[in-house]
Amino acid sequence: METQKVLEDYYGTPYQLYTKALQQNKGLIICIDVKGGKYLKKSFKKDKIVSIFIAPPQEKELYRRMSKRGETKETIRKRAILAKKEMAYMKYYNYLVINDKIKGSVDSLEAILRAEQLRRGE
């Protein structure tokens, strides 16, 4: 299992998901943070990893969304600091999706996935 500590919590993806996808010659979509993405790119063949950075439309909107989830002010502060650091890694990703409106974001993700399937001849 690949695990990373983010703020005060640990997150992970069971290694069996990777191996099962490889055995079945299928793609695997996982939602991970910047640390996890760096780990995957280092641990697997880079041409096998397609990374998509999903960003808020603006910093103010990020704060609004966290407040709406009921996060404490201290948690919002910590997450905002982390988000700023993570934004610096955006340039290392294959794609960028600005998560402004849900429909547009989903359409962008679907287009990326379809383009990657076509690129691989699937």
N, C-alpha and C positions, 0 to 999 in steps of 0.2 A: 504494500500500500504506500502510495505517495502521500505524505502529510506535510502540512505547513502550518505554522502558528501565525495567525493574523490577529493583531491586537491581543486580546486575552483568550481567544478560542483557537482550537485546532480544527483544521479542515483536511479532508483526505478523499482520495479516489481509490477504491480497491484495485489492486494490480490485476485481478482476474478479469476486470472489464477490458483492459488493454489486450491481454493475451487471448481472450475469447474473440474480440474483434479481429485480431490478427489471424487467428486460426480460421475464421469464417470469411476472411478477406473482405471485411466490411469496415466502413468508416465509423468513427466514434465521436460523438459530440459531447463535450464536457464543459462545464462552466467553472472556471478556476481563476484565481487571482494572478497577479504579475509574477509572484514567486513560483507558483505552480507552473506557469507558462515557461518561465526560464528553465525550470527543472526538466520539463518535457523536451524542450528544444535541445537541451544538453544531453539528455538520456536516449533520445530516439533519433532516427534519421531526420534531418531538418526538412527534407523534401516531402516527408510523410506527415508533417505537422502543418496545418493551416491555422493561423491565429487571427482572431477577430477581436479588436479592442472596442468595447461598447462604452461610450462616454455620454455623460449628461450634456444637454445643450449649452448649459452655462453653470457656473459655480453656485449662483443663487438658487437655481432649480434643484441642485443636489441637496442643499440645505433644506429646502422646502419638502422634498421627498422624504428625507430622513425624519424631519419633524412630524410629518404626516403618519409615519410608521410608529410614532410614539417613543422614539429614542430619547434618552436623557440628554441634557445639554452637554454633559461631559463626554458621552459616547459620540454625539454628533461632532464635537470638537476633535476627538481622536480620529474618527473616520474621515473627517474633512482633511486633516493633516495627511493621513494615509493616502487619500484620493489624490491630493496634489502631488505626492511623491510618485504614485503610480502613473499619473498622466505623463510624466517624463519618459516613460517606457513606450508610449504610444507609437513612436517612430519605428520600433522594432517589430511591430505586428504587420501581417500581410494586408489586413483590411481595417478600416475604421468605420464604425456605425455610430452616428449621433442619435442617441435614444431620445428623440424629441416627442414624436407622436407614435404610439404603439403600432398602428397599422403600417406606417412608413418604415419603422424599424424592422418589423417582421418581414415586410416585402424586401428590404435590403438584405436581410439574413438569408432569405430564400434564394434571392438572386446570386448571392455569393456561393451558397451550397450548390446550386445548379451549375454555375460557371466552373467550380472545382470538379464536379462530376464530369462535365464535358471535357475539361482539360485532361482528365485521367482516362477518358474514353469509356466512361461508364454509362 
